[in-house]
C-alpha cells in the first residue's frame, strides 16, 4: 500500500511541476521576455555612432565594454558606458537609435548628444 501512495504522490508532483513550467511561458504584459525568469531583465539593442575629436564618425560597440559573459544592458548601464567613452576622450559625442526589451514590452531608445533618452 505504501508503494501505491508513493506513486500517486510522485505523479501529483510531476503534474504540478509540468503545469508550473507551462504557465511560466504564458503571456505576461508585453511581447518579450514572457518567461518569469526574465521578468526583471532589460535588454538594449542599439546602433551607436561615436564622433572622434577630429570629426570622424565610427561605430561604437557597447558590448566591448561589458564584463565577459554579460549581455543584459539596461538604459542606466548604457548611459554609464557612454559617459566613460566620452569622459575618457575617446569620443566627443555619441548618437544612436535602438530599442529596450523588457517584461513591459518594447520601447524605443535614442542616444542624442551622449544622453540616453527613452
Backbone as ProteinMPNN parsed JSONL, in Angstrom:
{"seq_chain_A": "XXXXXXXXXXXXXXXXXXXXXXXXXXXXXXXXXXXXXXXXXXXXXXXXXXXXXXXXXXXXXXXXXXXXXXXXXXXXXXXXXXXXXXXXXXXXXXXXXXXXXXXXXXXXXXXXXXXXXX", "coords_chain_A": {"N_chain_A": [[0.809, -1.193, 0.0], [2.002, 1.211, 0.659], [3.703, 1.702, -1.455], [1.971, 2.306, -3.543], [0.867, 4.71, -2.663], [3.129, 6.319, -2.667], [3.647, 6.337, -5.439], [1.391, 7.731, -6.371], [1.821, 10.215, -5.158], [4.227, 10.967, -6.417], [3.348, 11.18, -9.072], [1.486, 13.272, -8.794], [3.166, 15.377, -7.97], [4.812, 15.536, -10.237], [2.929, 16.292, -12.218], [2.198, 18.758, -11.146], [4.675, 20.178, -11.318], [5.073, 20.171, -14.122], [2.845, 21.639, -14.938], [3.416, 24.115, -13.691], [5.77, 24.8, -15.076], [4.777, 25.088, -17.675], [2.921, 27.211, -17.376], [4.709, 29.2, -16.83], [5.497, 30.171, -19.254], [3.37, 31.541, -20.223], [1.392, 34.291, -21.478], [2.558, 37.308, -20.429], [2.442, 40.81, -19.5], [3.346, 42.762, -22.307], [5.438, 41.976, -25.173], [7.814, 40.642, -25.176], [10.094, 38.501, -23.397], [8.535, 36.692, -21.723], [8.825, 34.602, -20.011], [9.058, 33.898, -16.601], [11.549, 33.952, -15.419], [12.966, 35.925, -16.735], [11.687, 38.306, -16.199], [12.575, 40.61, -14.861], [14.656, 41.539, -16.307], [16.379, 43.712, -18.561], [16.964, 44.336, -21.9], [18.991, 45.866, -24.263], [18.993, 46.828, -27.546], [20.891, 48.374, -29.769], [22.197, 50.763, -32.092], [25.078, 52.53, -32.3], [26.88, 55.548, -32.971], [29.952, 57.036, -32.778], [31.544, 60.193, -32.474], [34.707, 61.301, -33.185], [37.523, 63.3, -31.932], [38.666, 64.522, -34.145], [36.53, 64.747, -35.841], [35.675, 62.503, -37.211], [33.308, 59.892, -37.821], [32.471, 56.892, -36.261], [31.475, 53.457, -35.765], [30.182, 52.334, -32.599], [30.601, 49.793, -30.313], [28.93, 48.823, -27.648], [28.978, 46.499, -26.193], [31.567, 45.663, -26.127], [32.554, 46.828, -23.908], [31.432, 45.731, -21.688], [31.535, 43.402, -18.918], [33.065, 40.171, -19.374], [30.87, 37.714, -20.649], [28.571, 39.041, -19.977], [25.397, 40.185, -21.007], [23.115, 41.512, -20.551], [21.85, 44.615, -20.757], [20.764, 47.517, -19.62], [19.133, 50.788, -19.823], [20.394, 52.507, -17.768], [22.953, 51.306, -17.474], [23.863, 51.519, -20.083], [24.063, 54.321, -20.3], [26.122, 54.756, -18.46], [28.315, 53.511, -19.73], [28.483, 55.088, -22.031], [29.072, 57.561, -20.844], [31.613, 56.945, -19.812], [33.048, 56.514, -22.206], [32.931, 59.04, -23.401], [33.98, 60.782, -21.431], [36.528, 59.78, -21.179], [37.73, 60.735, -23.368], [37.76, 59.473, -25.756], [35.626, 59.737, -27.542], [33.866, 62.626, -28.722], [31.173, 62.971, -28.807], [28.297, 60.807, -28.736], [25.858, 59.178, -30.636], [22.728, 57.563, -31.398], [20.258, 54.984, -32.205], [17.73, 52.719, -31.092], [16.21, 49.982, -29.308], [14.584, 49.014, -26.261], [14.085, 46.041, -24.603], [11.858, 44.509, -22.445], [9.966, 43.075, -19.717], [7.765, 44.642, -19.775], [7.36, 45.181, -22.383], [8.317, 46.477, -25.597], [10.315, 49.283, -26.067], [11.171, 52.328, -27.669], [14.494, 53.636, -27.815], [16.78, 56.318, -27.676], [19.927, 57.8, -28.314], [21.153, 60.861, -27.863], [23.425, 63.352, -28.379], [25.178, 62.168, -26.527], [23.467, 61.367, -24.443], [21.144, 59.183, -22.994], [17.88, 58.672, -24.056], [14.654, 57.813, -23.322]], "CA_chain_A": [[0.0, 0.0, 0.0], [2.862, 2.38, 0.7], [4.247, 1.935, -2.79], [0.952, 2.96, -4.364], [0.759, 6.093, -2.188], [4.317, 6.984, -3.176], [3.454, 6.536, -6.88], [0.396, 8.789, -6.536], [2.486, 11.477, -4.777], [5.172, 11.277, -7.487], [2.563, 11.628, -10.23], [0.926, 14.583, -8.467], [4.271, 16.347, -8.01], [5.209, 15.682, -11.641], [1.889, 17.093, -12.891], [2.328, 20.12, -10.629], [5.859, 20.794, -11.914], [4.829, 20.395, -15.549], [1.894, 22.757, -15.023], [4.146, 25.318, -13.316], [6.688, 25.124, -16.169], [3.987, 25.555, -18.823], [2.375, 28.542, -17.091], [5.813, 30.151, -16.85], [5.623, 30.703, -20.603], [2.127, 32.177, -20.657], [1.511, 35.685, -21.863], [2.637, 38.359, -19.434], [2.392, 42.095, -20.206], [4.432, 42.952, -23.258], [5.635, 40.965, -26.189], [9.096, 39.979, -24.997], [10.512, 38.02, -22.084], [7.352, 36.235, -21.002], [9.179, 33.61, -19.006], [9.223, 34.607, -15.336], [12.959, 34.092, -15.098], [13.485, 37.126, -17.374], [10.775, 39.425, -15.985], [13.237, 41.814, -14.368], [15.798, 41.84, -17.171], [16.236, 44.677, -19.65], [17.923, 44.131, -22.968], [19.03, 47.007, -25.158], [19.526, 46.584, -28.88], [21.101, 49.749, -30.213], [23.286, 51.065, -33.013], [25.662, 53.794, -31.877], [27.939, 56.148, -33.769], [30.734, 57.974, -31.987], [32.281, 61.222, -33.214], [36.023, 61.49, -32.575], [37.961, 64.69, -31.834], [38.943, 65.069, -35.476], [35.277, 64.829, -36.593], [35.305, 61.252, -37.878], [32.244, 59.098, -37.203], [32.753, 55.452, -36.309], [30.512, 52.678, -34.97], [30.555, 52.036, -31.215], [30.022, 48.548, -29.811], [28.912, 48.933, -26.184], [29.222, 45.194, -25.582], [33.009, 45.537, -25.91], [32.879, 47.456, -22.632], [30.805, 44.969, -20.601], [32.363, 42.312, -18.425], [32.878, 38.96, -20.177], [29.693, 36.913, -20.348], [27.405, 39.892, -19.736], [24.63, 40.543, -22.191], [21.971, 42.311, -20.124], [22.255, 46.015, -20.77], [19.638, 48.43, -19.495], [19.473, 52.191, -20.078], [21.406, 53.082, -16.867], [24.273, 50.77, -17.807], [24.227, 52.126, -21.361], [24.495, 55.695, -20.021], [27.42, 54.675, -17.793], [29.334, 53.21, -20.742], [28.603, 56.287, -22.877], [29.805, 58.544, -20.043], [33.012, 56.521, -19.779], [33.668, 56.73, -23.512], [33.074, 60.478, -23.692], [34.877, 61.403, -20.447], [37.895, 59.306, -21.413], [38.261, 61.463, -24.519], [37.737, 58.658, -26.979], [34.63, 60.348, -28.433], [33.333, 63.904, -28.248], [29.749, 62.72, -28.621], [27.796, 59.52, -29.229], [24.446, 59.223, -31.013], [22.243, 56.283, -31.888], [18.85, 54.6, -32.074], [17.524, 51.305, -30.82], [15.017, 49.656, -28.523], [14.782, 48.321, -24.992], [13.146, 44.933, -24.445], [11.66, 44.14, -21.046], [8.686, 42.415, -19.481], [6.717, 45.628, -20.097], [7.26, 45.303, -23.83], [9.407, 47.057, -26.37], [10.287, 50.737, -26.064], [12.284, 52.921, -28.422], [15.507, 54.364, -27.047], [17.659, 57.112, -28.518], [21.06, 58.455, -27.682], [21.353, 62.153, -28.525], [24.485, 64.145, -27.752], [25.702, 61.341, -25.433], [22.481, 61.172, -23.384], [20.135, 58.17, -23.304], [16.54, 59.211, -23.961], [13.62, 56.792, -23.552]], "C_chain_A": [[0.856, 1.262, 0.0], [3.438, 2.711, -0.673], [3.233, 2.642, -3.683], [0.763, 4.421, -3.948], [1.938, 6.91, -2.713], [4.184, 7.274, -4.67], [2.456, 7.663, -7.146], [1.015, 10.152, -6.21], [3.466, 11.901, -5.87], [4.447, 11.799, -8.724], [1.999, 13.025, -9.977], [2.0, 15.67, -8.512], [4.725, 16.593, -9.445], [4.206, 16.536, -12.403], [1.977, 18.551, -12.435], [3.525, 20.848, -11.231], [5.668, 21.094, -13.398], [3.876, 21.571, -15.743], [2.588, 24.076, -14.717], [5.093, 25.755, -14.434], [5.93, 25.662, -17.38], [3.444, 26.954, -18.569], [3.464, 29.599, -17.013], [5.991, 30.79, -18.208], [4.34, 31.364, -21.102], [2.337, 33.661, -20.861], [1.468, 36.615, -20.639], [2.542, 39.685, -20.177], [3.591, 42.252, -21.129], [4.586, 41.779, -24.188], [6.874, 40.123, -25.927], [9.224, 39.456, -23.57], [9.353, 37.57, -21.218], [7.699, 35.257, -19.897], [9.561, 34.341, -17.723], [10.681, 34.798, -14.945], [13.51, 35.413, -15.637], [12.663, 38.377, -17.07], [11.462, 40.703, -15.53], [14.417, 42.228, -15.245], [15.422, 42.882, -18.213], [17.33, 44.403, -20.666], [17.855, 45.329, -23.899], [19.678, 46.573, -26.464], [19.658, 47.956, -29.521], [22.283, 49.833, -31.159], [23.802, 52.45, -32.661], [26.763, 54.245, -32.828], [28.644, 57.175, -32.904], [31.477, 58.937, -32.888], [33.591, 61.473, -32.482], [36.39, 62.973, -32.572], [38.23, 65.325, -33.194], [37.709, 65.053, -36.385], [34.876, 63.567, -37.334], [34.203, 60.546, -37.099], [32.595, 57.627, -37.358], [31.761, 54.714, -35.427], [31.078, 52.374, -33.58], [29.836, 50.755, -30.806], [30.083, 48.576, -28.288], [29.22, 47.603, -25.512], [30.709, 44.912, -25.418], [33.404, 46.043, -24.534], [32.155, 46.811, -21.449], [31.757, 43.892, -20.121], [32.086, 41.052, -19.239], [31.67, 38.157, -19.698], [28.444, 37.727, -20.091], [26.699, 40.19, -21.055], [23.406, 41.381, -21.826], [22.433, 43.751, -19.969], [21.009, 46.882, -20.746], [20.077, 49.857, -19.761], [20.474, 52.789, -19.084], [22.825, 52.591, -17.165], [24.773, 51.341, -19.133], [24.742, 53.544, -21.141], [25.861, 55.706, -19.348], [28.537, 54.416, -18.791], [29.55, 54.424, -21.636], [29.373, 57.377, -22.132], [31.294, 58.212, -20.0], [33.707, 56.831, -21.101], [33.853, 58.209, -23.837], [34.037, 61.16, -22.713], [36.321, 60.956, -20.621], [38.537, 60.001, -22.615], [38.257, 60.67, -25.814], [36.769, 59.232, -28.012], [34.192, 61.681, -27.848], [31.834, 63.813, -28.03], [29.399, 61.366, -29.214], [26.309, 59.681, -29.49], [24.031, 57.836, -31.488], [20.767, 56.075, -31.638], [18.771, 53.107, -31.808], [16.237, 51.083, -30.064], [15.429, 48.9, -27.272], [13.69, 47.27, -24.882], [13.073, 44.571, -22.969], [10.323, 43.429, -20.915], [7.526, 43.352, -19.784], [6.561, 45.831, -21.594], [8.503, 45.921, -24.436], [9.244, 48.565, -26.4], [11.419, 51.258, -26.931], [13.23, 53.642, -27.471], [16.39, 55.105, -28.038], [18.811, 57.615, -27.675], [21.311, 59.713, -28.509], [22.366, 62.946, -27.716], [24.962, 63.469, -26.456], [24.762, 61.192, -24.243], [21.425, 60.177, -23.842], [18.757, 58.773, -23.053], [15.544, 58.086, -24.276], [12.381, 57.422, -24.129]], "O_chain_A": [[0.476, 2.271, -0.594], [3.634, 3.88, -1.003], [3.607, 3.489, -4.494], [0.524, 5.277, -4.8], [1.77, 8.049, -3.149], [4.572, 8.351, -5.122], [2.662, 8.465, -8.057], [0.761, 11.131, -6.911], [3.527, 13.081, -6.213], [4.895, 12.76, -9.348], [2.037, 13.874, -10.868], [1.763, 16.758, -9.035], [4.991, 17.733, -9.825], [4.604, 17.419, -13.162], [1.844, 19.469, -13.245], [3.409, 22.011, -11.616], [6.062, 22.159, -13.872], [4.088, 22.404, -16.624], [2.367, 25.062, -15.419], [5.21, 26.948, -14.712], [6.395, 26.593, -18.037], [3.5, 27.803, -19.458], [3.167, 30.789, -17.119], [6.588, 31.862, -18.303], [4.239, 31.71, -22.279], [3.359, 34.214, -20.453], [0.469, 36.684, -19.924], [2.562, 39.678, -21.408], [4.717, 41.912, -20.764], [3.959, 40.733, -24.02], [6.967, 38.997, -26.415], [8.54, 39.922, -22.659], [9.212, 38.032, -20.085], [6.936, 35.104, -18.944], [10.318, 35.311, -17.768], [11.003, 35.729, -14.206], [14.437, 35.97, -15.048], [12.935, 39.428, -17.651], [10.956, 41.792, -15.801], [15.105, 43.197, -14.924], [14.286, 42.925, -18.685], [18.498, 44.258, -20.306], [16.766, 45.756, -24.282], [20.776, 46.018, -26.473], [18.658, 48.624, -29.786], [23.246, 49.075, -31.044], [23.057, 53.429, -32.714], [27.48, 53.43, -33.408], [28.01, 58.079, -32.359], [31.982, 58.551, -33.942], [33.592, 61.818, -31.301], [35.671, 63.801, -33.131], [38.041, 66.529, -33.37], [37.829, 65.318, -37.581], [33.851, 63.55, -38.014], [34.169, 60.597, -35.87], [32.967, 57.173, -38.44], [31.26, 55.272, -34.451], [32.282, 52.183, -33.409], [28.617, 50.646, -30.936], [31.146, 48.379, -27.699], [29.679, 47.584, -24.37], [31.086, 44.022, -24.655], [34.485, 45.717, -24.044], [32.258, 47.299, -20.323], [32.683, 43.512, -20.837], [30.977, 40.883, -19.746], [31.478, 37.95, -18.5], [27.355, 37.161, -19.996], [27.338, 40.418, -22.082], [22.732, 41.904, -22.713], [23.299, 44.058, -19.149], [20.285, 46.97, -21.738], [21.271, 50.116, -19.912], [21.352, 53.534, -19.518], [23.78, 53.366, -17.115], [25.964, 51.613, -19.288], [25.751, 53.933, -21.731], [26.68, 56.579, -19.635], [29.597, 55.037, -18.708], [30.69, 54.753, -21.963], [30.228, 58.043, -22.716], [32.136, 59.1, -20.137], [34.823, 57.35, -21.114], [34.832, 58.584, -24.483], [34.822, 62.018, -23.115], [37.242, 61.682, -20.247], [39.739, 59.869, -22.849], [38.707, 61.159, -26.85], [37.052, 59.219, -29.21], [34.15, 61.85, -26.63], [31.285, 64.498, -27.166], [30.106, 60.846, -30.076], [25.583, 60.249, -28.673], [24.861, 57.038, -31.923], [20.11, 56.865, -30.961], [19.626, 52.334, -32.239], [15.296, 51.871, -30.154], [16.469, 48.242, -27.228], [12.508, 47.572, -25.048], [14.098, 44.354, -22.322], [9.631, 43.213, -21.91], [6.411, 42.891, -20.027], [5.695, 46.595, -22.021], [9.589, 45.886, -23.857], [8.169, 49.073, -26.718], [12.513, 50.692, -26.929], [12.81, 54.188, -26.451], [16.71, 54.587, -29.108], [18.674, 57.827, -26.47], [21.636, 59.641, -29.694], [22.184, 63.18, -26.521], [25.125, 64.123, -25.426], [25.222, 60.916, -23.135], [20.875, 60.302, -24.936], [18.492, 59.315, -21.98], [15.586, 57.486, -25.35], [11.4, 56.727, -24.392]]}, "name": "protein", "num_of_chains": 1, "seq": "XXXXXXXXXXXXXXXXXXXXXXXXXXXXXXXXXXXXXXXXXXXXXXXXXXXXXXXXXXXXXXXXXXXXXXXXXXXXXXXXXXXXXXXXXXXXXXXXXXXXXXXXXXXXXXXXXXXXXX"}
